[in-house]
Amino acid sequence: MAENQTKFTLLPKILNGGIAGIVGVACTFPLDLVKTRLQKQIVGPDGKKMYNSIFDALTKIHQTEGLRGMYRGSSVLILLVTPEKAVKLAANDYFRYHLKDQHNKLSVARQTLAAALTGVVHVFVTTPMELLKIQLQDAGRVAAMEAKIDPKSGKLQIPQISARTVTMDVIRQRGFLGLFKGLQATWARDIPFCMVYFPLFANLDALGPRKTDGSGDAKFYWSFLAGMFSGAFSAFVMTPADVIKTRIQTVTKSATGDKTYGSIWEASRDIWKNEGITAFFKGGACRVIVIAPLYAIIQGIYFMGVGEKLLGIEKDAKTVKK
């Protein structure tokens, strides 16, 4: 491993992050849709639920909305995931680079600080992206609940929903700044997530076998496994914050009287009072199933150095832990 790093090239890292994000989202989006639906659903007074499990949700969504419905909101997510993942991964590398000591080493404390700063920065891209994603994902659930039988054909008619319509509705009702609803809740989730995920991944990744190309990177399968474990652990720990953020960022109500919240405290208090502590872990298993492979794919692809190959430049040397 190189002990002295003389440069930091940002552009290829941005490309790596964007490419990794697109591939990861394309592979895991249906599970992310199920996670949002499970977190948003309210149990009726008779104990009846629209979805009883991850598999039940996947089956019902496919039956009522088709394959296209399972990727509802993916256009917005894929459009915005490039800058989001590019900023997230490149920012962490940037902060790690500038916080290293003269021996190109980084203590756990500095790794955690770099991760926290990453969380602060990338949330400005994450918040509007996830708000629109949640509206589109939840719009399918609301439409399915309000579907009617066509008296002529006898078939179930579900209102058609488009990404453009949902986006314009949010902007029309709340203005451009409405896209940043839930900014504080996203910070409350993503800063701690980054502080857990990035140091954990870096330390696990450092334990694995290295490539023979002189880059100092772990082999692909090890980065993949390190990303999967780190993502799963971080996702589970931050599930309550993700539930609160999802509730806050759901800005439309269905005919069944879904609740909307204006603050972290308001959402937390109402969920605790009316649904109990288990509600904070709604969709938790699904979240882990989404985040674990997503970050495994992202980290594996990120360290492949596709950006450097496209630009025809040498890959930076790797910063090592202290």
Secondary structure, DSSP 8 states (H G I E B T S, - for coil): --S------HHHHHHHHHHHHHHHHHHHHHHHHHHHHHHH----TTS--S--SHHHHHHHHHHHHHHHHHTTTHHHHHHHHHHHHHHHHHHHHHHHHHH--TTSEE-HHHHHHHHHHHHHHHHHHHHHHHHHHHHHHHHHHHHHHT-EE-TTT--EE-----HHHHHHHHHHHH-GGGGGTTHHHHHHHHHHHHHHHHHHHHHHHTTS-B-SSSS--B-HHHHHHHHHHHHHHHHHHTHHHHHHHHHHH-----TT-----SSHHHHHHHHHHHH-GGGGGTTHHHHHHHHHHHHHHHHHHHTTTHHHHHHT-------EE-
